[in-house]
């Protein structure tokens, strides 16, 4: 019985070694020991990003290399909150931010530590005027299509035929 246990133990060990070898654990191209940092959207450049923050080109840098003395009682009011269901098309989804610190900094002392506020464009979206109704073409969402898209006779109101 002990020879059978030793045999199965060796067999399981060989199967584990073969599966680890197929996964690349023992090969020269060892993907388990690499840091997976090649796929970051903006990793920065080595000598420059050690001195300046990553968003330094988009937002003005304060020049400070320390954290601020803010706490959560100070930063909550920077989070944008608007009325729900506004006909003025105002939402919490701001397109242009004056500062990347949006009132939800995790560690509160990181808010206002790296970037100054910048002047931004208006975040109020203006609704477009309605499309004028014409005798040609078909309305698709907001736009009218050209008339020559329908080349054949209509099979019915819901089934246009394309030639």
NORFENNOR-V971246 format. One line per field, one symbol per residue. phi: phi as a letter, one per 40 degrees, with the letter a starting at -180 (. if undefined). psi: psi as a letter, one per 40 degrees, with the letter a starting at -180 (. if undefined). burial: 1 if it has 16 or more other C-alpha atoms within 10 Angstrom, else 0. A space follows every 10 residues. Layout:
phi->???
psi->???
burial->???
This chain:
phi->.ccccccccc cccccccccc cccgcbcccc ccccccbcbc cacgbdcccc cbccccccbc ccgcbbccbc bccccccccc bbccgcccgb bccccbbcac ccgbcbgccc cgcbbccbcb cccccccccc cccbcbgbcb fcbccccccb cbcccicbbc bbc
psi->dddddddddd dddddddddd ddeedeidgg edeihfeeei dgeiicdded diidfdddih hdeheiiifi adddedeehh hiiifheefh ieghdhhdie heefhhhdee heddiiiihi iiehhhiiii hhhieiiihh beiiiidedh diihdidegi hh.
burial->0000000000 0000000000 0000100000 0000000000 0000000000 0111000010 1000000000 0000100000 0000000001 1000001111 1111100111 1111100000 0000000000 0000000000 0000000000 0000000000 000
